[in-house]
Amino acid sequence: MLTPVMIKNIGYKTYIVFMCFMIFAMFWSAFILPELRGLNPQQIDEVFHDTTSTEDEERRQKIARQIGLDKLQAQAEVEHKEDAAGEKIV
């Protein structure tokens, strides 16, 4: 809602305003939030006691089993191991 008004009134400088916000956010996250540095998303979820990503992963695995993607993935792993061993795959 704000962007069209800003573009109408200040033109290309709108993008400079958003760039400044992004730079501020970069410094904020790098220097103010160092406790999250080096953590993967699952570990960050643990910090905030959020189980959403775990539930999403379980849901993804259930759907993959239902449509047969787990078998396809297992087959691809076998073919990859055979290829890595130097055997020719047809």
TIZA-853340 format. One line per 8 residues: number of its first residue (from 1); their letters; for each residue x, z, y of N, C-alpha, C, O. Coordinates in nm, 4 decimals. Layout:
N
NUM> A> X,Z,Y,X,Z,Y,X,Z,Y,X,Z,Y ~ ...
! end
This chain:
90
1> MLTPVMIK> 0.0820,0.0000,-0.1190,0.0000,0.0000,0.0000,0.0867,0.0000,0.1259,0.0467,-0.0540,0.2290 ~ 0.2015,0.0585,0.1178,0.2864,0.0716,0.2352,0.3714,-0.0530,0.2601,0.3974,-0.0883,0.3752 ~ 0.4143,-0.1190,0.1539,0.5064,-0.2318,0.1682,0.4524,-0.3448,0.2552,0.5257,-0.3917,0.3423 ~ 0.3273,-0.3923,0.2371,0.2795,-0.5005,0.3241,0.2811,-0.4638,0.4729,0.3136,-0.5466,0.5580 ~ 0.2463,-0.3410,0.5022,0.2465,-0.2966,0.6418,0.3894,-0.2946,0.6960,0.4141,-0.3362,0.8092 ~ 0.4826,-0.2463,0.6148,0.6220,-0.2415,0.6587,0.6778,-0.3818,0.6788,0.7475,-0.4072,0.7771 ~ 0.6482,-0.4728,0.5873,0.6978,-0.6096,0.6019,0.6399,-0.6748,0.7265,0.7098,-0.7476,0.7970 ~ 0.5128,-0.6490,0.7538,0.4494,-0.7061,0.8729,0.5149,-0.6531,1.0005,0.5345,-0.7279,1.0962
9> NIGYKTYI> 0.5487,-0.5243,1.0015,0.5996,-0.4620,1.1237,0.7511,-0.4705,1.1402,0.7994,-0.4918,1.2514 ~ 0.8272,-0.4544,1.0314,0.9731,-0.4522,1.0473,1.0437,-0.5613,0.9671,1.1665,-0.5693,0.9698 ~ 0.9693,-0.6445,0.8965,1.0267,-0.7594,0.8273,1.1221,-0.7220,0.7157,1.0939,-0.6337,0.6346 ~ 1.2372,-0.7913,0.7126,1.3340,-0.7727,0.6050,1.3911,-0.6315,0.6011,1.4458,-0.5911,0.4985 ~ 1.3803,-0.5565,0.7080,1.4339,-0.4199,0.7128,1.3618,-0.3278,0.6146,1.4113,-0.2199,0.5818 ~ 1.2452,-0.3708,0.5681,1.1726,-0.2957,0.4656,1.2613,-0.2747,0.3438,1.2663,-0.1655,0.2873 ~ 1.3311,-0.3803,0.3040,1.4172,-0.3720,0.1864,1.5359,-0.2800,0.2108,1.5852,-0.2161,0.1178 ~ 1.5817,-0.2728,0.3340,1.6901,-0.1808,0.3677,1.6421,-0.0360,0.3544,1.7168,0.0502,0.3080
17> VFMCFMIF> 1.5195,-0.0098,0.3944,1.4620,0.1242,0.3796,1.4588,0.1633,0.2316,1.5000,0.2735,0.1954 ~ 1.4096,0.0725,0.1461,1.4029,0.1024,0.0030,1.5426,0.1166,-0.0570,1.5632,0.1982,-0.1469 ~ 1.6386,0.0381,-0.0085,1.7762,0.0498,-0.0554,1.8321,0.1881,-0.0215,1.9009,0.2493,-0.1032 ~ 1.8025,0.2367,0.0982,1.8488,0.3705,0.1380,1.7896,0.4777,0.0468,1.8590,0.5720,0.0087 ~ 1.6626,0.4639,0.0120,1.6010,0.5587,-0.0807,1.6704,0.5542,-0.2169,1.6926,0.6583,-0.2788 ~ 1.7044,0.4350,-0.2631,1.7715,0.4217,-0.3929,1.9107,0.4841,-0.3902,1.9514,0.5501,-0.4858 ~ 1.9836,0.4632,-0.2809,2.1169,0.5232,-0.2685,2.1055,0.6752,-0.2644,2.1838,0.7454,-0.3284 ~ 2.0083,0.7256,-0.1894,1.9848,0.8699,-0.1850,1.9527,0.9232,-0.3245,2.0042,1.0275,-0.3645
25> AMFWSAFI> 1.8677,0.8519,-0.3984,1.8310,0.8948,-0.5341,1.9523,0.8940,-0.6266,1.9658,0.9810,-0.7126 ~ 2.0401,0.7962,-0.6089,2.1598,0.7895,-0.6917,2.2473,0.9124,-0.6677,2.2929,0.9755,-0.7631 ~ 2.2710,0.9467,-0.5411,2.3516,1.0645,-0.5106,2.2813,1.1934,-0.5531,2.3457,1.2871,-0.6003 ~ 2.1516,1.1978,-0.5366,2.0740,1.3146,-0.5790,2.0914,1.3390,-0.7281,2.1187,1.4510,-0.7715 ~ 2.0753,1.2331,-0.8053,2.0837,1.2503,-0.9508,2.2271,1.2748,-0.9966,2.2482,1.3424,-1.0973 ~ 2.3254,1.2217,-0.9254,2.4647,1.2402,-0.9665,2.5197,1.3771,-0.9290,2.5980,1.4352,-1.0041 ~ 2.4796,1.4289,-0.8138,2.5409,1.5524,-0.7665,2.4482,1.6745,-0.7693,2.4956,1.7876,-0.7796 ~ 2.3204,1.6531,-0.7605,2.2269,1.7656,-0.7594,2.1781,1.7985,-0.9003,2.1451,1.9135,-0.9293
33> LPELRGLN> 2.1734,1.6983,-0.9876,2.1226,1.7185,-1.1232,2.2309,1.7015,-1.2298,2.2080,1.6300,-1.3274 ~ 2.3473,1.7638,-1.2153,2.4545,1.7412,-1.3124,2.4243,1.7994,-1.4506,2.4907,1.7637,-1.5479 ~ 2.3266,1.8871,-1.4606,2.2975,1.9465,-1.5915,2.2413,1.8447,-1.6894,2.2374,1.8715,-1.8094 ~ 2.1977,1.7292,-1.6417,2.1456,1.6256,-1.7303,2.2493,1.5183,-1.7612,2.2212,1.4268,-1.8386 ~ 2.3669,1.5273,-1.7032,2.4710,1.4260,-1.7235,2.5157,1.4263,-1.8699,2.5450,1.5313,-1.9271 ~ 2.5204,1.3075,-1.9286,2.5705,1.2925,-2.0646,2.4689,1.3212,-2.1735,2.5015,1.3146,-2.2920 ~ 2.3464,1.3529,-2.1350,2.2436,1.3800,-2.2353,2.1627,1.2547,-2.2625,2.1348,1.1765,-2.1716 ~ 2.1249,1.2361,-2.3889,2.0374,1.1240,-2.4205,1.8927,1.1662,-2.3942,1.8665,1.2847,-2.3733
41> PQQIDEVF> 1.7988,1.0718,-2.3949,1.6595,1.1067,-2.3613,1.5992,1.2167,-2.4496,1.5204,1.2981,-2.4013 ~ 1.6350,1.2197,-2.5770,1.5813,1.3240,-2.6639,1.6327,1.4616,-2.6233,1.5580,1.5594,-2.6267 ~ 1.7581,1.4693,-2.5853,1.8135,1.5978,-2.5423,1.7525,1.6423,-2.4100,1.7310,1.7616,-2.3887 ~ 1.7244,1.5476,-2.3212,1.6588,1.5817,-2.1949,1.5178,1.6332,-2.2230,1.4718,1.7268,-2.1576 ~ 1.4492,1.5728,-2.3197,1.3171,1.6229,-2.3577,1.3254,1.7674,-2.4059,1.2369,1.8478,-2.3765 ~ 1.4313,1.8010,-2.4798,1.4483,1.9386,-2.5267,1.4670,2.0340,-2.4087,1.4146,2.1454,-2.4096 ~ 1.5416,1.9901,-2.3074,1.5643,2.0748,-2.1891,1.4311,2.1090,-2.1229,1.4097,2.2225,-2.0803 ~ 1.3406,2.0093,-2.1143,1.2123,2.0303,-2.0483,1.1000,2.0652,-2.1457,0.9829,2.0675,-2.1078
49> HDTTSTED> 1.1361,2.0924,-2.2715,1.0389,2.1302,-2.3749,0.9282,2.0262,-2.3888,0.8103,2.0605,-2.3981 ~ 0.9674,1.8982,-2.3903,0.8729,1.7875,-2.4038,0.8902,1.7255,-2.5416,1.0027,1.6970,-2.5828 ~ 0.7813,1.7043,-2.6126,0.7877,1.6470,-2.7469,0.7339,1.5046,-2.7518,0.7122,1.4510,-2.8604 ~ 0.7124,1.4431,-2.6378,0.6518,1.3105,-2.6327,0.7357,1.2062,-2.7049,0.6810,1.1261,-2.7808 ~ 0.8673,1.2046,-2.6836,0.9507,1.1018,-2.7461,0.9536,1.1191,-2.8977,0.9580,1.0199,-2.9704 ~ 0.9514,1.2421,-2.9464,0.9475,1.2651,-3.0901,0.8168,1.2134,-3.1485,0.8159,1.1489,-3.2534 ~ 0.7073,1.2417,-3.0805,0.5771,1.1931,-3.1262,0.5710,1.0413,-3.1230,0.5143,0.9796,-3.2132 ~ 0.6292,0.9803,-3.0197,0.6320,0.8338,-3.0109,0.7145,0.7734,-3.1237,0.6754,0.6718,-3.1810
57> EERRQKIA> 0.8279,0.8342,-3.1561,0.9119,0.7843,-3.2648,0.8392,0.7948,-3.3988,0.8454,0.7027,-3.4802 ~ 0.7707,0.9064,-3.4217,0.6937,0.9222,-3.5455,0.5828,0.8168,-3.5531,0.5593,0.7591,-3.6594 ~ 0.5157,0.7919,-3.4425,0.4103,0.6905,-3.4381,0.4676,0.5513,-3.4654,0.4073,0.4723,-3.5380 ~ 0.5847,0.5213,-3.4071,0.6487,0.3922,-3.4282,0.6863,0.3726,-3.5749,0.6668,0.2643,-3.6301 ~ 0.7403,0.4770,-3.6382,0.7773,0.4680,-3.7790,0.6543,0.4503,-3.8677,0.6591,0.3752,-3.9650 ~ 0.5441,0.5184,-3.8356,0.4216,0.5048,-3.9135,0.3683,0.3616,-3.9052,0.3279,0.3046,-4.0066 ~ 0.3681,0.3038,-3.7865,0.3203,0.1667,-3.7688,0.4122,0.0698,-3.8419,0.3647,-0.0246,-3.9050 ~ 0.5438,0.0921,-3.8341,0.6387,0.0050,-3.9039,0.6143,0.0085,-4.0545,0.6224,-0.0950,-4.1206
65> RQIGLDKL> 0.5846,0.1267,-4.1097,0.5531,0.1360,-4.2532,0.4238,0.0626,-4.2860,0.4143,-0.0047,-4.3886 ~ 0.3240,0.0757,-4.1984,0.1946,0.0126,-4.2238,0.2027,-0.1394,-4.2261,0.1338,-0.2040,-4.3050 ~ 0.2863,-0.1969,-4.1404,0.2922,-0.3428,-4.1351,0.4115,-0.3998,-4.2122,0.4324,-0.5211,-4.2129 ~ 0.4894,-0.3137,-4.2766,0.5962,-0.3605,-4.3643,0.7300,-0.3841,-4.2974,0.8182,-0.4448,-4.3582 ~ 0.7482,-0.3390,-4.1759,0.8764,-0.3598,-4.1081,0.9883,-0.2783,-4.1706,1.1047,-0.3178,-4.1630 ~ 0.9557,-0.1652,-4.2324,1.0597,-0.0839,-4.2947,1.1240,-0.1586,-4.4109,1.2451,-0.1489,-4.4309 ~ 1.0443,-0.2334,-4.4881,1.0992,-0.3119,-4.5993,1.1854,-0.4254,-4.5461,1.2908,-0.4553,-4.6023 ~ 1.1413,-0.4882,-4.4391,1.2172,-0.5967,-4.3786,1.3506,-0.5456,-4.3258,1.4529,-0.6126,-4.3401
73> QAQAEVEH> 1.3504,-0.4283,-4.2655,1.4729,-0.3697,-4.2137,1.5672,-0.3344,-4.3274,1.6876,-0.3575,-4.3164 ~ 1.5156,-0.2790,-4.4364,1.5994,-0.2449,-4.5514,1.6614,-0.3711,-4.6106,1.7785,-0.3706,-4.6487 ~ 1.5844,-0.4786,-4.6187,1.6354,-0.6051,-4.6713,1.7460,-0.6596,-4.5806,1.8474,-0.7091,-4.6297 ~ 1.7270,-0.6509,-4.4498,1.8281,-0.6988,-4.3559,1.9567,-0.6178,-4.3684,2.0656,-0.6736,-4.3556 ~ 1.9462,-0.4877,-4.3932,2.0645,-0.4042,-4.4102,2.1413,-0.4437,-4.5350,2.2644,-0.4465,-4.5330 ~ 2.0711,-0.4742,-4.6436,2.1359,-0.5169,-4.7670,2.2080,-0.6485,-4.7441,2.3226,-0.6645,-4.7860 ~ 2.1420,-0.7432,-4.6782,2.2041,-0.8722,-4.6506,2.3260,-0.8557,-4.5613,2.4264,-0.9245,-4.5793 ~ 2.3172,-0.7639,-4.4643,2.4303,-0.7404,-4.3751,2.5480,-0.6825,-4.4528,2.6623,-0.7221,-4.4298
81> KEDAAGEK> 2.5223,-0.5898,-4.5438,2.6297,-0.5310,-4.6244,2.6941,-0.6375,-4.7124,2.8161,-0.6399,-4.7282 ~ 2.6118,-0.7258,-4.7700,2.6667,-0.8324,-4.8539,2.7512,-0.9273,-4.7708,2.8565,-0.9726,-4.8158 ~ 2.7061,-0.9576,-4.6508,2.7809,-1.0478,-4.5636,2.9131,-0.9830,-4.5218,3.0156,-1.0506,-4.5134 ~ 2.9107,-0.8532,-4.4959,3.0314,-0.7812,-4.4553,3.1318,-0.7751,-4.5698,3.2524,-0.7690,-4.5459 ~ 3.0828,-0.7767,-4.6952,3.1708,-0.7733,-4.8118,3.2374,-0.9084,-4.8358,3.3274,-0.9192,-4.9191 ~ 3.1942,-1.0110,-4.7636,3.2555,-1.1414,-4.7768,3.1841,-1.2349,-4.8712,3.2298,-1.3471,-4.8930 ~ 3.0725,-1.1912,-4.9282,2.9969,-1.2761,-5.0180,2.9111,-1.3708,-4.9359,2.8658,-1.3367,-4.8267 ~ 2.8897,-1.4889,-4.9892,2.8100,-1.5884,-4.9182,2.6628,-1.5628,-4.9447,2.6216,-1.5462,-5.0595
89> IV> 2.5846,-1.5596,-4.8400,2.4393,-1.5380,-4.8507,2.3705,-1.6707,-4.8350,2.4002,-1.7476,-4.7436 ~ 2.2783,-1.6969,-4.9248,2.2027,-1.8239,-4.9186,2.0763,-1.8050,-4.8413,1.9993,-1.8996,-4.8249
! end
